Amino acid sequence: MNAPAEGRFVTSLRWLKRGADLVGVLFFLAAFGQFILQVFYRYVLNQPLAWTEEGTLIAFIWAVFWSAAFMVPIREHVTFDVVYEAVSDRMRRAFTIGTLILLIAAFVLLIPYTFEYLQFLTRRKSSVLRVPMYWIYGCYMLFLIAFSIQAAWRLTRLFGRDWKSEI
């Protein structure tokens, strides 16, 4: 890739990241806004709204999986690093490679089963808003695919010359 094309590619990735961040923020704001609306209607007006509880739940589910898939870098996800911090860089690299291989394998194996379950959900809708259930839980499929791609990208970088920057 020549320098101008590489620069456009990096710029495009930055815009995609900003867009993904914006979508995640909007999901969280939707969940929070509906929650505040529900509290106001329930405790101030004494007229609870049925749709806000379901809407909050849907927006929260999407906010969590969207953020995990597209906003939080793979290195920032929850880890148990007591042993990891106590070993050498080469051993950390081996731990990371092994963990990523297991994660990628598990997530890739989950994809067809998740797809099958989403197909099962095509006949079901949420009770109040009547949103198809596969739209509510489809974000999990996005998470599996995006996280697997991120893990595979990090795995390839661990085999490169600059592997120390990935541990």
Backbone hydrogen bonds, N-H to C=O, Kabsch-Sander energy under -0.5 kcal/mol:
donor,donor_aa,acceptor,acceptor_aa,energy
6,E,2,N,-2.7
7,G,3,A,-2.5
8,R,4,P,-2.2
9,F,5,A,-2.2
10,V,6,E,-2.5
11,T,7,G,-2.3
12,S,8,R,-2.5
13,L,9,F,-2.3
14,R,10,V,-2.2
15,W,11,T,-2.1
16,L,12,S,-2.4
17,K,13,L,-2.5
18,R,14,R,-2.5
19,G,15,W,-2.4
20,A,16,L,-2.6
21,D,17,K,-2.5
22,L,18,R,-2.4
23,V,19,G,-2.4
24,G,20,A,-2.3
25,V,21,D,-2.4
26,L,22,L,-2.5
27,F,23,V,-2.3
28,F,24,G,-2.2
29,L,25,V,-3.0
30,A,26,L,-2.5
31,A,27,F,-2.3
32,F,28,F,-2.9
33,G,29,L,-3.2
34,Q,30,A,-2.3
35,F,31,A,-2.0
36,I,32,F,-2.6
37,L,33,G,-2.4
38,Q,34,Q,-2.5
39,V,35,F,-2.4
40,F,36,I,-2.6
41,Y,37,L,-2.7
42,R,38,Q,-2.6
43,Y,39,V,-2.8
44,V,39,V,-0.6
44,V,40,F,-2.0
45,L,40,F,-1.8
47,Q,41,Y,-3.3
53,E,49,L,-0.6
54,E,50,A,-1.1
55,G,51,W,-2.8
56,T,52,T,-2.6
57,L,53,E,-1.9
58,I,54,E,-2.5
59,A,55,G,-2.7
60,F,56,T,-2.5
61,I,57,L,-2.5
62,W,58,I,-2.3
63,A,59,A,-2.5
64,V,60,F,-2.6
65,F,61,I,-2.3
66,W,62,W,-2.7
67,S,63,A,-2.2
68,A,64,V,-2.3
69,A,65,F,-1.9
70,F,66,W,-3.1
71,M,66,W,-0.6
71,M,67,S,-1.6
72,V,67,S,-2.7
76,E,73,P,-2.2
77,H,74,I,-1.0
81,D,79,T,-0.7
85,E,81,D,-2.2
86,A,82,V,-0.5
86,A,83,V,-1.2
87,V,83,V,-0.6
87,V,84,Y,-0.9
92,R,88,S,-2.4
93,R,89,D,-2.4
94,A,90,R,-2.0
95,F,91,M,-2.8
96,T,92,R,-2.9
97,I,93,R,-2.8
98,G,94,A,-2.6
99,T,95,F,-2.7
100,L,96,T,-2.8
101,I,97,I,-2.4
102,L,98,G,-2.2
103,L,99,T,-2.7
104,I,100,L,-2.9
105,A,101,I,-2.4
106,A,102,L,-2.6
107,F,103,L,-2.9
108,V,104,I,-2.8
109,L,105,A,-2.2
110,L,106,A,-1.5
111,I,107,F,-1.1
113,Y,109,L,-0.6
114,T,110,L,-2.8
115,F,111,I,-2.6
116,E,112,P,-2.4
117,Y,113,Y,-2.2
118,L,114,T,-2.7
119,Q,115,F,-2.2
120,F,116,E,-1.9
121,L,117,Y,-1.8
122,T,119,Q,-1.2
123,R,120,F,-1.0
124,R,121,L,-1.9
126,S,131,V,-2.5
130,R,126,S,-0.6
133,M,121,L,-0.5
133,M,124,R,-2.3
135,W,132,P,-1.3
136,I,132,P,-1.3
137,Y,133,M,-2.6
138,G,134,Y,-0.8
140,Y,137,Y,-1.4
141,M,138,G,-0.7
142,L,138,G,-1.5
143,F,139,C,-2.3
144,L,140,Y,-2.6
145,I,141,M,-2.4
146,A,142,L,-2.9
147,F,143,F,-2.8
148,S,144,L,-1.9
149,I,145,I,-2.2
150,Q,146,A,-2.4
151,A,147,F,-2.6
152,A,148,S,-2.5
153,W,149,I,-2.5
154,R,150,Q,-2.5
155,L,151,A,-2.5
156,T,152,A,-2.3
157,R,153,W,-1.8
158,L,154,R,-1.6
159,F,155,L,-0.6
159,F,156,T,-0.9
160,G,157,R,-1.3
163,W,160,G,-0.9
165,S,162,D,-1.4
166,E,163,W,-1.6
167,I,164,K,-0.9
